[in-house]
Amino acid sequence: MVISKRHAVPLSIAIATALVLISAYFSSAGIQPPIVATELLQDGDLIFHASKSRQSAAIHRATHSEISHMGIIFREQKGIKNNWYVYEAVGPVVKTPLQEWIESGADKHYSIKRLKSPGKLSPQEIESLKEAWKRFEGKPYDPYFEWSDQRIYCSELVWKMYKEALGIEVGHLQKLGDFDLNSPVVKELLAERYGSEIPLQETVIAPSTMFNSPLLRNVGCL
């Protein structure tokens, strides 16, 4: 069908109006609108949100950021259909369906980021990331935030995957003592896990540090 210039503007207005009405419908019905269009996603994208876990409040205060959890997105072929998963460290290191992962966050809000350069990863780079993932798959969660491979926490998993597979450091490493540990909720969590021997010199990578990396650009959010 050919659209004349005379009808181009009214049609664009109609499309915009339809999108607004759809959004209003989801809101009035108490339903979350669809996730970011999957055609915008790429293997290796990073996804962030505010977790609803108990330790999330402590992470918020220690890092001065709402970002407390993250993972890395990959597409997997299931028959003739592509399904998107978030590879994450939560309990054991697992693959979580994308929609399920989004729904597990506070208010179902999330942000997706991607490397500015090269932008789209090559098939070889994607395969290298997945190979790095296999080394961590099934490992237990690390509540002590130790810089070892025996147990893994969320941002540590993704940082090490990118470093090992692509030689890229997304976000700068810090020490536990670099964070704001003065909040009562932070002190309570540290006391529970370490007692009086807090490892202030332990190497740490925070989700918020990776989120703010200048190597990344925004792809989508809700």
C-alpha distance (Angstrom), angle and dihedral (degrees) to the residues before:
residue distance angle dihedral
M1 . . .
V2 3.82 . .
I3 3.80 117.5 .
S4 3.77 116.4 -152.5
K5 3.79 121.3 -135.5
R6 3.79 87.2 -114.0
H7 3.82 90.4 64.9
A8 3.81 98.8 35.7
V9 3.81 97.0 88.1
P10 3.83 96.6 45.2
L11 3.80 89.2 48.3
S12 3.81 92.7 52.3
I13 3.80 89.3 49.1
A14 3.78 90.3 50.3
I15 3.81 91.7 51.5
A16 3.80 92.1 48.7
T17 3.80 90.5 48.2
A18 3.79 90.8 50.5
L19 3.80 91.5 52.4
V20 3.80 91.1 50.8
L21 3.81 91.1 49.4
I22 3.80 91.5 48.8
S23 3.79 90.8 50.8
A24 3.81 90.7 48.0
Y25 3.81 90.3 50.6
F26 3.80 92.9 53.5
S27 3.80 90.6 47.3
S28 3.83 95.5 48.2
A29 3.79 91.1 46.0
G30 3.78 92.3 51.8
I31 3.80 90.6 -118.1
Q32 3.78 125.1 134.1
P33 3.82 112.0 -119.5
P34 3.81 116.2 -114.8
I35 3.78 118.5 -73.6
V36 3.78 120.5 -101.1
A37 3.80 108.9 -57.6
T38 3.79 105.1 -85.3
E39 3.79 91.4 -137.3
L40 3.81 86.2 70.1
L41 3.80 92.0 57.2
Q42 3.78 125.3 94.7
D43 3.78 132.4 -167.6
G44 3.79 109.3 -93.3
D45 3.82 96.5 29.7
L46 3.80 114.4 145.5
I47 3.80 120.7 -129.5
F48 3.81 126.1 -161.2
H49 3.77 137.3 -174.1
A50 3.79 145.1 149.7
S51 3.77 107.8 -87.2
K52 3.79 121.7 -138.7
S53 3.80 91.5 -140.2
R54 3.80 120.9 122.6
Q55 3.80 93.7 -110.9
S56 3.82 92.1 52.8
A57 3.82 93.0 86.0
A58 3.79 90.1 54.5
I59 3.80 91.6 49.4
H60 3.82 90.5 50.3
R61 3.79 91.3 54.7
A62 3.79 96.9 40.6
T63 3.82 93.8 50.0
H64 3.83 99.2 30.2
S65 3.81 88.2 -129.8
E66 3.80 136.8 109.7
I67 3.81 89.5 -137.5
S68 3.81 109.9 98.5
H69 3.81 106.6 149.5
M70 3.80 138.6 35.0
G71 3.78 145.5 168.3
I72 3.79 142.3 179.2
I73 3.81 123.6 -103.1
F74 3.81 126.5 -132.0
R75 3.78 134.2 169.3
E76 3.79 120.1 -128.9
Q77 3.76 126.3 -166.7
K78 3.79 113.8 -125.1
G79 3.79 107.1 -178.7
I80 3.80 105.8 -56.7
K81 3.80 93.5 -22.1
N82 3.81 130.0 87.0
N83 3.79 114.6 -137.9
W84 3.79 124.4 -168.0
Y85 3.78 121.5 -137.3
V86 3.78 136.1 -176.0
Y87 3.79 112.8 -135.0
E88 3.80 103.5 -148.9
A89 3.78 146.5 158.2
V90 3.78 107.1 -121.2
G91 3.78 114.7 134.1
P92 3.79 94.9 -29.7
V93 3.79 119.6 3.8
V94 3.82 102.9 -89.7
K95 3.80 146.9 157.1
T96 3.81 113.1 -106.4
P97 3.83 123.9 -169.6
L98 3.81 108.2 -106.7
Q99 3.81 96.8 -121.5
E100 3.80 91.2 48.0
W101 3.80 90.0 50.5
I102 3.80 92.2 51.0
E103 3.80 91.8 49.2
S104 3.80 90.6 53.4
G105 3.82 92.1 63.6
A106 3.78 128.4 88.3
D107 3.82 108.7 -78.7
K108 3.84 86.7 -12.9
H109 3.80 89.7 -85.3
Y110 3.80 118.2 151.0
S111 3.79 143.2 160.6
I112 3.79 128.5 -144.8
K113 3.79 122.5 -154.7
R114 3.80 135.7 -178.4
L115 3.78 138.2 -168.0
K116 3.79 111.5 -85.6
S117 3.79 88.6 -143.8
P118 2.97 129.7 65.9
G119 3.80 85.1 5.2
K120 3.77 100.7 -165.8
L121 3.78 113.0 44.8
S122 3.79 119.2 -132.1
P123 3.82 120.3 -115.4
Q124 3.81 88.1 -107.2
E125 3.81 92.0 53.3
I126 3.80 91.5 48.2
E127 3.79 90.6 50.2
S128 3.82 90.2 49.2
L129 3.81 90.4 53.2
K130 3.80 90.9 50.2
E131 3.80 90.5 48.8
A132 3.80 89.2 52.8
W133 3.81 88.6 49.7
K134 3.81 91.5 56.0
R135 3.80 89.8 62.4
F136 3.81 90.3 61.0
E137 3.81 102.2 33.2
G138 3.80 112.8 125.2
K139 3.81 95.5 9.9
P140 3.82 115.3 139.0
Y141 3.79 123.4 -102.8
D142 3.79 116.0 -94.9
P143 3.83 111.0 -132.3
Y144 3.82 90.3 175.6
F145 3.82 95.0 59.2
E146 3.80 92.7 -131.7
W147 3.79 119.2 172.9
S148 3.80 94.4 -125.5
D149 3.79 133.4 103.3
Q150 3.80 95.9 -124.4
R151 3.80 92.9 85.3
I152 3.80 126.0 14.2
Y153 3.81 136.5 -154.9
C154 3.80 125.3 -158.3
S155 3.80 105.0 -94.0
E156 3.81 91.9 35.5
L157 3.81 89.3 58.3
V158 3.80 95.0 51.9
W159 3.82 94.4 40.3
K160 3.80 91.8 52.0
M161 3.81 92.8 45.2
Y162 3.81 91.8 54.9
K163 3.79 93.0 42.3
E164 3.80 94.8 47.4
A165 3.81 97.6 40.9
L166 3.80 102.7 35.0
G167 3.80 105.7 14.2
I168 3.82 89.4 -120.0
E169 3.81 123.5 136.3
V170 3.79 108.1 -151.8
G171 3.79 103.1 -163.3
H172 3.80 128.2 -2.9
L173 3.78 121.8 -84.9
Q174 3.80 117.8 -114.7
K175 3.79 139.0 -176.0
L176 3.79 121.9 -106.7
G177 3.80 88.5 -117.1
D178 3.82 90.7 59.7
F179 3.80 91.1 73.1
D180 3.80 127.8 81.4
L181 3.81 102.8 -93.1
N182 3.82 97.1 167.9
S183 3.80 100.6 93.6
P184 3.83 114.3 104.0
V185 3.81 91.3 -126.9
V186 3.82 90.1 53.0
K187 3.79 92.8 46.8
E188 3.80 90.8 49.9
L189 3.81 92.6 52.2
L190 3.81 92.9 46.2
A191 3.81 91.6 49.3
E192 3.81 90.9 50.8
R193 3.78 93.1 51.8
Y194 3.78 104.6 33.1
G195 3.79 107.5 17.3
S196 3.80 108.7 -152.0
E197 3.83 94.7 -27.9
I198 3.81 102.7 81.8
P199 3.84 110.3 177.3
L200 3.79 96.7 -133.9
Q201 3.81 91.8 170.8
E202 3.82 94.6 55.2
T203 3.82 112.4 124.8
V204 3.81 111.2 -115.0
I205 3.81 138.1 178.0
A206 3.81 114.4 -159.7
P207 3.84 123.9 -152.2
S208 3.82 88.9 -126.3
T209 3.80 91.2 54.5
M210 3.79 90.5 55.2
F211 3.81 91.0 43.5
N212 3.80 89.8 56.4
S213 3.80 95.3 45.1
P214 3.83 112.0 133.2
L215 3.81 87.3 -139.3
L216 3.81 90.5 72.0
R217 3.78 134.8 73.1
N218 3.80 130.4 -163.2
V219 3.80 118.2 -97.1
G220 3.80 103.2 171.8
C221 3.76 144.2 -34.6
L222 3.78 143.5 -173.9
